Amino acid sequence: MSNDAALKDLLFRMADDDLIIAHRNSEWTGLGPIMEEDIAFSSIAQDKLGHSLALYTLLETLGEAEPDTTAFTRDEAQFRCCHLVEYPIGGYDFSLMRHFLFDMADMLRFELLESSSYEPLAKLAAKVRGEIKYHVFHAATWVEQLGAKGSEESHARMQSSLNLVYPLALGIFEPSQFEAELAASGIFAGEAALQEKWIAAISPILERSNLRIPAVADPAQAYGGRRGYHTEHLQPMLTEMTEVFRIDPTASW
C-alpha cells in the first residue's frame, strides 16, 4: 500500500508497547501479593506477548525482519514504545494502576482499529480485543476494590499511584507525524480521538473508586518514546530480555 511508512510507524508503536509491558508484567511471576494476582499478571503478560508477535508478523509482511529479529536485536533508540511501559514494576499499586490505564487505552485502540481500512489489522483487532476486555475487567475490579472498598491505606496508595502513573500514561497518545495520513486513509482515527475515548472510559471508574485524576500542566513531558527517546529503564531491560537470543541468534529449540 502507498502509506507503508505510516502503517509501519503505527504497528511498531503498538508492538513495542505490548512487548515491553509483557516483560514487565512477567516480572510479577512468583511475586504477586496473592496467588491469584501472581497468576493473573503472568497470564496477561502471555497475552501481551502474543499480541506483540502478531503485530511484528504484520510488519514482516510489510518488509521488516522476522519477529524474533525485530524484537530481540534492536537497541533502545530503535524502539517506539511509550515511557509508561518501560518503568520497573515497583509496588503492586503502581503496576495495577499502570495495568488499568494502559490496558484501557489498548482495548480502545483495538476497538477503533476493528474498522481499519488495512484489513489484516482490522481482523487482528477483532480477534484480540475480546482478550483485552478481560484485562480491563481485572484491572478495573481491583482499582475499585482498593480505591473505594479497601482501607484508608489502600486508598492512599492507589491515589499516589494514579498521581504518578497518569502523567506517564499521556505519553501513550504522543502524536505521530503520520496522524493526518492515517486518518485520511482510514487506517486509524488518530491519537487525539483515542485519548478522548480513553478519558471518557476511565473517568467514571476512577470516580467510583474515589480517586481523583491529577492535573497535568504539560502532557508533552511524557512524550519522546515514540521517537526513540526513552527513560533510563529501557536499555537495561532490553539487555536482560535479549541476553539468551543474542548469545546465539541461530539456535533452535
VOBA-1610 file (N, C-alpha, C; in pm, whole numbers, padded with zeros to 5 digits, always signed):
BEGIN
Met+00083-00119+00000Met+00000+00000+00000Met+00088+00125+00000Ser+00037+00238-00043Ser+00117+00358-00064Ser+00161+00423+00065Asn+00089+00401+00176Asn+00125+00465+00302Asn+00190+00366+00398Asp+00284+00287+00348Asp+00352+00187+00431Asp+00424+00250+00549Ala+00487+00366+00530Ala+00561+00428+00639Ala+00469+00462+00755Ala+00353+00515+00726Ala+00256+00549+00831Ala+00208+00424+00903Leu+00178+00321+00826Leu+00128+00197+00884Leu+00235+00130+00970Lys+00358+00126+00921Lys+00466+00065+00999Lys+00489+00140+01130Asp+00483+00272+01125Asp+00502+00350+01247Asp+00396+00314+01351Leu+00273+00301+01309Leu+00165+00263+01400Leu+00187+00123+01456Leu+00223+00029+01370Leu+00242-00109+01413Leu+00360-00122+01509Phe+00469-00050+01482Phe+00583-00055+01573Phe+00547+00002+01710Arg+00471+00110+01714Arg+00428+00166+01842Arg+00352+00061+01923Met+00256-00001+01859Met+00171-00097+01927Met+00248-00222+01968Ala+00327-00276+01876Ala+00401-00399+01904Ala+00505-00378+02014Asp+00576-00266+02008Asp+00678-00240+02110Asp+00615-00216+02247Asp+00504-00145+02252Asp+00432-00128+02378Asp+00398-00265+02439Asp+00340-00352+02357Asp+00294-00481+02408Asp+00411-00570+02450Leu+00520-00567+02374Leu+00636-00648+02411Leu+00695-00604+02544Ile+00711-00475+02563Ile+00776-00426+02685Ile+00686-00442+02806Ile+00556-00413+02793Ile+00467-00432+02907Ile+00451-00579+02939Ala+00461-00666+02838Ala+00457-00810+02864Ala+00573-00851+02952His+00692-00800+02919His+00809-00835+03000His+00794-00781+03141Arg+00749-00658+03154Arg+00732-00601+03289Arg+00628-00681+03369Asn+00515-00713+03307Asn+00413-00790+03380Asn+00463-00928+03420Ser+00548-00987+03335Ser+00600-01121+03365Ser+00689-01119+03489Glu+00741-01003+03524Glu+00827-00993+03642Glu+00750-01011+03773Trp+00617-01013+03765Trp+00537-01042+03884Trp+00525-01192+03911Thr+00570-01275+03819Thr+00560-01420+03838Thr+00637-01461+03963Gly+00566-01518+04056Gly+00626-01558+04182Gly+00630-01449+04287Leu+00585-01328+04252Leu+00594-01215+04344Leu+00459-01153+04378Gly+00351-01201+04319Gly+00220-01140+04339Gly+00181-01136+04486Pro+00103-01035+04526Pro+00063-01023+04667Pro-00025-01138+04714Ile-00101-01196+04621Ile-00176-01318+04647Ile-00161-01407+04524Met-00186-01536+04538Met-00160-01630+04430Met-00239-01595+04305Glu-00366-01551+04322Glu-00449-01518+04205Glu-00387-01406+04123Glu-00326-01308+04190Glu-00266-01197+04117Glu-00134-01237+04051Asp-00061-01326+04114Asp+00058-01383+04053Asp+00020-01447+03919Ile-00084-01528+03921Ile-00130-01597+03800Ile-00187-01498+03700Ala-00263-01400+03748Ala-00328-01303+03658Ala-00225-01224+03579Phe-00125-01169+03647Phe-00025-01089+03577Phe+00057-01175+03480Ser+00084-01299+03519Ser+00156-01389+03429Ser+00074-01419+03304Ser-00055-01441+03322Ser-00143-01470+03208Ser-00156-01349+03116Ile-00172-01232+03176Ile-00182-01109+03096Ile-00053-01086+03018Ala+00061-01112+03082Ala+00189-01099+03013Ala+00196-01190+02892Gln+00148-01312+02907Gln+00149-01407+02794Gln+00061-01357+02680Asp-00056-01302+02714Asp-00144-01246+02610Asp-00074-01131+02537Lys-00013-01041+02614Lys+00054-00926+02553Lys+00166-00970+02460Leu+00239-01072+02501Leu+00347-01123+02416Leu+00290-01178+02286Gly+00177-01245+02295Gly+00112-01295+02175Gly+00065-01184+02084His+00014-01076+02142His-00031-00961+02062His+00089-00896+01992Ser+00200-00883+02064Ser+00319-00823+02002Ser+00369-00910+01888Leu+00367-01041+01906Leu+00409-01132+01798Leu+00322-01113+01675Ala+00192-01104+01695Ala+00100-01085+01582Ala+00129-00954+01508Leu+00159-00849+01583Leu+00188-00719+01521Leu+00323-00720+01450Tyr+00423-00783+01510Tyr+00553-00795+01442Tyr+00540-00881+01316Thr+00450-00977+01318Thr+00426-01060+01200Thr+00365-00978+01087Leu+00274-00886+01122Leu+00221-00795+01020Leu+00332-00709+00963Leu+00423-00664+01048Leu+00536-00585+00999Leu+00625-00666+00905Glu+00639-00794+00934Glu+00718-00879+00845Glu+00658-00885+00705Thr+00525-00889+00696Thr+00459-00891+00565Thr+00479-00760+00490Leu+00517-00654+00564Leu+00542-00523+00502Leu+00690-00500+00474Gly+00770-00606+00488Gly+00910-00597+00451Gly+01008-00587+00565Glu+00960-00586+00690Glu+01050-00582+00804Glu+01104-00723+00834Ala+01199-00732+00925Ala+01259-00860+00961Ala+01157-00950+01030Glu+01193-01078+01041Glu+01101-01171+01109Glu+01092-01131+01257Pro+00984-01172+01326Pro+00954-01119+01459Pro+01064-01132+01563Asp+01132-01246+01571Asp+01236-01260+01673Asp+01348-01160+01651Thr+01388-01142+01527Thr+01493-01045+01497Thr+01449-00904+01532Thr+01326-00870+01497Thr+01273-00737+01527Thr+01265-00713+01678Ala+01222-00814+01751Ala+01203-00798+01895Ala+01334-00797+01972Phe+01432-00877+01929Phe+01548-00903+02014Phe+01681-00847+01966Thr+01685-00777+01855Thr+01814-00727+01808Thr+01822-00574+01800Arg+01714-00505+01834Arg+01719-00359+01828Arg+01763-00300+01962Asp+01829-00186+01957Asp+01864-00112+02077Asp+01755-00009+02107Glu+01766+00057+02220Glu+01656+00141+02269Glu+01613+00249+02171Ala+01709+00309+02098Ala+01673+00418+02008Ala+01585+00372+01893Gln+01581+00242+01867Gln+01500+00187+01758Gln+01360+00148+01806Phe+01338+00151+01936Phe+01206+00115+01988Phe+01114+00237+01987Arg+00984+00210+01971Arg+00883+00316+01963Arg+00779+00304+02075Cys+00815+00238+02184Cys+00722+00224+02297Cys+00714+00354+02375Cys+00603+00374+02445Cys+00586+00490+02531Cys+00664+00470+02661His+00691+00579+02730His+00768+00572+02854His+00697+00489+02962Leu+00565+00493+02964Leu+00489+00426+03070Leu+00527+00280+03085Val+00542+00208+02974Val+00564+00064+02982Val+00705+00029+03025Glu+00796+00125+03022Glu+00937+00097+03048Glu+00970+00087+03197Tyr+00891+00151+03281Tyr+00926+00162+03423Tyr+00925+00025+03491Pro+01016+00002+03585Pro+01014-00121+03664Pro+00880-00139+03734Ile+00853-00260+03778Ile+00719-00292+03829Ile+00685-00218+03957Gly+00786-00177+04036Gly+00756-00105+04160Gly+00673-00188+04255Gly+00584-00121+04328Gly+00491-00193+04414Gly+00368-00236+04336Tyr+00287-00321+04399Tyr+00167-00371+04331Tyr+00074-00257+04292Asp+00066-00153+04375Asp-00023-00041+04345Asp+00019+00028+04215Phe+00151+00047+04194Phe+00199+00109+04071Phe+00167+00021+03950Ser+00198-00109+03960Ser+00175-00198+03846Ser+00027-00212+03814Leu-00057-00214+03917Leu-00201-00224+03895Leu-00253-00100+03824Met-00211+00019+03868Met-00261+00141+03805Met-00208+00151+03661Arg-00083+00113+03637Arg-00032+00111+03501Arg-00112+00013+03416His-00138-00103+03470His-00218-00206+03402His-00355-00149+03363Phe-00421-00080+03455Phe-00553-00025+03428Phe-00549+00080+03317Leu-00460+00177+03330Leu-00457+00287+03234Leu-00407+00240+03097Phe-00307+00154+03094Phe-00255+00107+02966Phe-00354+00015+02896Asp-00410-00080+02968Asp-00499-00176+02902Asp-00629-00113+02856Met-00677-00011+02926Met-00794+00059+02876Met-00762+00125+02742Ala-00646+00189+02732Ala-00607+00251+02605Ala-00586+00145+02497Asp-00526+00033+02535Asp-00500-00076+02440Asp-00632-00131+02385Met-00729-00154+02474Met-00858-00206+02430Met-00927-00109+02336Leu-00927+00019+02371Leu-00996+00118+02289Leu-00925+00139+02155Arg-00792+00126+02153Arg-00718+00137+02028Arg-00760+00024+01933Phe-00763-00097+01984Phe-00803-00210+01900Phe-00950-00198+01859Glu-01032-00140+01946Glu-01173-00118+01910Glu-01183-00025+01789Leu-01106+00083+01789Leu-01105+00174+01675Leu-01051+00104+01550Leu-00954+00016+01570Leu-00889-00048+01456Leu-00972-00160+01395Glu-01080-00200+01461Glu-01167-00301+01401Glu-01228-00251+01270Ser-01236-00120+01253Ser-01290-00064+01129Ser-01178-00008+01039Ser-01054-00049+01065Ser-00941-00001+00986Ser-00952-00045+00841Ser-00907+00042+00752Ser-00906+00007+00610Ser-00797-00093+00577Tyr-00701-00112+00668Tyr-00598-00214+00648Tyr-00653-00345+00705Glu-00703-00429+00618Glu-00780-00547+00658Glu-00707-00640+00754Pro-00578-00670+00733Pro-00510-00760+00828Pro-00512-00706+00971Leu-00498-00575+00986Leu-00501-00515+01120Leu-00642-00516+01176Ala-00742-00492+01093Ala-00881-00496+01138Ala-00918-00635+01188Lys-00872-00737+01116Lys-00901-00875+01158Lys-00832-00908+01290Leu-00707-00864+01305Leu-00637-00888+01430Leu-00705-00816+01545Ala-00749-00693+01522Ala-00815-00615+01626Ala-00941-00686+01675Ala-01019-00739+01583Ala-01141-00810+01621Ala-01110-00934+01704Lys-00996-00995+01676Lys-00958-01117+01747Lys-00910-01089+01889Val-00826-00987+01907Val-00761-00969+02036Val-00837-00877+02131Arg-00929-00796+02080Arg-00997-00701+02170Arg-01074-00774+02279Gly-01128-00890+02246Gly-01200-00967+02346Gly-01111-01010+02462Glu-00987-01046+02430Glu-00893-01082+02536Glu-00864-00961+02625Ile-00844-00847+02563Ile-00807-00728+02640Ile-00923-00681+02727Lys-01046-00709+02688Lys-01161-00675+02771Lys-01148-00740+02908Tyr-01097-00864+02912Tyr-01079-00931+03041Tyr-00966-00867+03120His-00862-00819+03051His-00755-00748+03119His-00812-00623+03188Val-00892-00548+03114Val-00952-00426+03168Val-01044-00458+03284Phe-01124-00562+03270Phe-01214-00602+03379Phe-01136-00635+03505His-01027-00708+03488His-00942-00744+03603His-00887-00618+03670Ala-00831-00529+03589Ala-00769-00409+03645Ala-00872-00319+03712Ala-00984-00295+03644Ala-01085-00204+03698Ala-01144-00259+03828Thr-01162-00389+03836Thr-01217-00451+03957Thr-01127-00424+04077Trp-00996-00441+04057Trp-00904-00422+04168Trp-00883-00274+04201Val-00884-00188+04099Val-00872-00044+04126Val-00990+00002+04212Glu-01110-00042+04177Glu-01228-00002+04254Glu-01226-00064+04393Gln-01183-00191+04401Gln-01179-00258+04530Gln-01083-00188+04627Leu-00965-00155+04578Leu-00864-00093+04665Leu-00886+00056+04683Gly-00950+00120+04585Gly-00973+00264+04596Gly-01091+00299+04683Ala-01202+00226+04666Ala-01326+00264+04734Ala-01370+00166+04841Lys-01326+00042+04833Lys-01378-00061+04923Lys-01272-00118+05016Gly-01151-00068+05005Gly-01043-00118+05089Gly-01024-00032+05213Ser-00900-00026+05258Ser-00867+00051+05378Ser-00826+00192+05341Glu-00806+00273+05443Glu-00756+00408+05421Glu-00618+00403+05354Glu-00537+00307+05395Glu-00403+00293+05335Glu-00411+00253+05189Ser-00499+00157+05157Ser-00508+00113+05017Ser-00556+00227+04928His-00650+00307+04979His-00698+00422+04901His-00585+00522+04879Ala-00508+00549+04982Ala-00398+00645+04971Ala-00293+00596+04873Arg-00265+00468+04877Arg-00166+00412+04785Arg-00214+00420+04640Met-00341+00393+04618Met-00392+00398+04481Met-00396+00541+04430Gln-00429+00638+04516Gln-00427+00777+04471Gln-00285+00822+04440Ser-00189+00782+04523Ser-00049+00818+04496Ser-00001+00758+04365Ser-00041+00634+04339Ser-00002+00570+04214Ser-00067+00636+04093Leu-00192+00675+04106Leu-00258+00746+03998Leu-00187+00879+03971Asn-00148+00948+04077Asn-00077+01075+04059Asn+00053+01056+03981Leu+00118+00943+04002Leu+00244+00914+03934Leu+00223+00861+03793Val+00127+00769+03778Val+00112+00697+03652Val+00035+00777+03547Tyr-00063+00854+03589Tyr-00147+00925+03491Tyr-00067+01016+03398Pro+00024+01101+03449Pro+00102+01184+03355Pro+00184+01101+03259Leu+00238+00988+03305Leu+00314+00899+03216Leu+00223+00838+03110Ala+00100+00805+03150Ala+00007+00742+03057Ala-00028+00832+02940Leu-00020+00962+02958Leu-00050+01054+02848Leu+00050+01037+02733Gly+00166+00979+02762Gly+00263+00951+02658Gly+00217+00842+02561Ile+00118+00764+02600Ile+00061+00665+02509Ile+00011+00734+02382Phe-00039+00857+02399Phe-00109+00927+02292Phe-00020+01031+02223Glu+00111+01013+02233Glu+00203+01104+02165Glu+00171+01107+02016Pro+00145+01223+01959Pro+00104+01229+01818Pro+00214+01179+01725Ser+00170+01120+01616Ser+00260+01072+01513Ser+00272+01176+01402Gln+00383+01173+01333Gln+00396+01261+01215Gln+00301+01217+01103Phe+00241+01100+01120Phe+00154+01045+01017Phe+00005+01053+01054Glu-00028+01132+01156Glu-00167+01137+01203Glu-00266+01166+01090Ala-00241+01269+01015Ala-00334+01308+00908Ala-00343+01200+00802Glu-00231+01140+00769Glu-00230+01036+00666Glu-00306+00912+00712Leu-00285+00872+00836Leu-00355+00754+00889Leu-00506+00776+00890Ala-00548+00895+00932Ala-00691+00925+00936Ala-00750+00933+00796Ala-00680+01000+00705Ala-00732+01018+00569Ala-00745+00886+00495Ser-00655+00793+00524Ser-00658+00664+00456Ser-00750+00564+00525Gly-00806+00602+00639Gly-00897+00514+00710Gly-00829+00404+00790Ile-00697+00415+00808Ile-00626+00312+00883Ile-00653+00326+01033Phe-00646+00450+01083Phe-00660+00474+01227Phe-00707+00617+01248Ala-00801+00635+01340Ala-00861+00766+01362Ala-00766+00867+01425Gly-00660+00819+01491Gly-00561+00911+01546Gly-00554+00910+01697Glu-00441+00958+01749Glu-00415+00954+01893Glu-00509+01047+01971Ala-00544+01161+01915Ala-00633+01254+01986Ala-00771+01190+02005Ala-00821+01122+01903Ala-00951+01055+01914Ala-00945+00944+02017Leu-00833+00870+02019Leu-00817+00763+02116Leu-00810+00819+02258Gln-00736+00925+02278Gln-00724+00983+02411Gln-00859+01032+02463Glu-00938+01090+02376Glu-01071+01137+02416Glu-01158+01021+02464Lys-01156+00910+02391Lys-01233+00792+02432Lys-01180+00735+02563Trp-01049+00738+02578Trp-00985+00684+02698Trp-01025+00763+02823Ile-01021+00894+02815Ile-01059+00977+02930Ile-01206+00953+02967Ala-01290+00941+02865Ala-01432+00915+02890Ala-01454+00780+02955Ala-01367+00683+02925Ala-01383+00547+02979Ala-01327+00534+03121Ile-01212+00596+03148Ile-01151+00579+03280Ile-01216+00668+03387Ser-01272+00781+03346Ser-01323+00877+03444Ser-01429+00821+03536Pro-01535+00754+03486Pro-01636+00703+03579Pro-01585+00592+03669Ile-01490+00512+03621Ile-01434+00405+03704Ile-01353+00465+03817Leu-01272+00565+03786Leu-01193+00631+03891Leu-01282+00706+03989Glu-01389+00764+03939Glu-01483+00833+04028Glu-01547+00734+04126Arg-01588+00618+04076Arg-01645+00515+04164Arg-01541+00466+04265Ser-01415+00477+04228Ser-01307+00431+04315Ser-01261+00539+04413Asn-01330+00654+04411Asn-01295+00768+04497Asn-01153+00818+04469Leu-01115+00812+04342Leu-00982+00856+04302Leu-00994+00977+04209Arg-00906+01074+04227Arg-00911+01197+04150Arg-00800+01199+04046Ile-00837+01228+03921Ile-00737+01242+03815Ile-00656+01368+03841Pro-00524+01358+03847Pro-00443+01477+03877Pro-00436+01572+03758Ala-00417+01698+03787Ala-00397+01797+03681Ala-00256+01780+03624Val-00246+01791+03493Val-00116+01779+03426Val-00092+01906+03346Ala+00012+01980+03384Ala+00036+02110+03320Ala+00082+02094+03176Asp+00167+01994+03151Asp+00223+01977+03017Asp+00229+01830+02980Pro+00126+01779+02911Pro+00126+01637+02873Pro+00248+01598+02790Ala+00306+01692+02719Ala+00420+01661+02631Ala+00544+01619+02709Gln+00543+01639+02842Gln+00657+01593+02923Gln+00672+01442+02917Ala+00563+01372+02886Ala+00568+01226+02876Ala+00599+01179+02734Tyr+00621+01271+02642Tyr+00648+01235+02503Tyr+00796+01203+02483Gly+00824+01140+02371Gly+00961+01108+02335Gly+00980+00964+02296Gly+00910+00875+02365Gly+00926+00732+02339Gly+00894+00692+02197Arg+00793+00758+02138Arg+00753+00724+02001Arg+00857+00767+01898Arg+00953+00850+01942Arg+01059+00898+01852Arg+01196+00841+01890Gly+01196+00743+01980Gly+01320+00675+02014Gly+01395+00733+02132Tyr+01333+00826+02207Tyr+01396+00885+02325Tyr+01330+00823+02449His+01407+00750+02526His+01348+00667+02630His+01401+00701+02769Thr+01339+00640+02869Thr+01384+00655+03007Thr+01510+00572+03028Glu+01572+00592+03143Glu+01693+00515+03175Glu+01663+00369+03203His+01533+00333+03206His+01495+00197+03242His+01492+00101+03124Leu+01480+00154+03002Leu+01455+00064+02889Leu+01577-00018+02849Gln+01691+00045+02826Gln+01806-00031+02776Gln+01850-00143+02870Pro+01858-00121+03003Pro+01891-00233+03090Pro+01792-00348+03080Met+01663-00314+03065Met+01563-00420+03049Met+01583-00496+02919Leu+01613-00422+02810Leu+01636-00487+02681Leu+01759-00578+02687Thr+01861-00532+02754Thr+01983-00613+02767Thr+01953-00745+02836Glu+01873-00739+02941Glu+01834-00861+03013Glu+01741-00947+02928Met+01645-00885+02864Met+01543-00959+02788Met+01602-01031+02668Thr+01706-00974+02607Thr+01759-01028+02482Thr+01887-01109+02502Glu+01927-01130+02627Glu+02057-01193+02654Glu+02069-01331+02588Val+01970-01415+02605Val+01979-01552+02552Val+01979-01550+02400Phe+01893-01469+02339Phe+01886-01463+02193Phe+02018-01415+02134Arg+02078-01315+02196Arg+02200-01258+02141Arg+02319-01352+02152Ile+02317-01447+02247Ile+02425-01545+02258Ile+02436-01626+02129Asp+02321-01669+02075Asp+02322-01746+01951Asp+02189-01727+01880Pro+02178-01624+01796Pro+02052-01595+01727Pro+02006-01707+01634Thr+02097-01796+01596Thr+02060-01904+01503Thr+02014-02030+01575Ala+02018-02031+01706Ala+01983-02151+01781Ala+01835-02184+01764Ser+01802-02310+01766Ser+01663-02355+01762Ser+01636-02442+01881Trp+01509-02442+01924Trp+01474-02515+02047Trp+01417-02652+02012
//
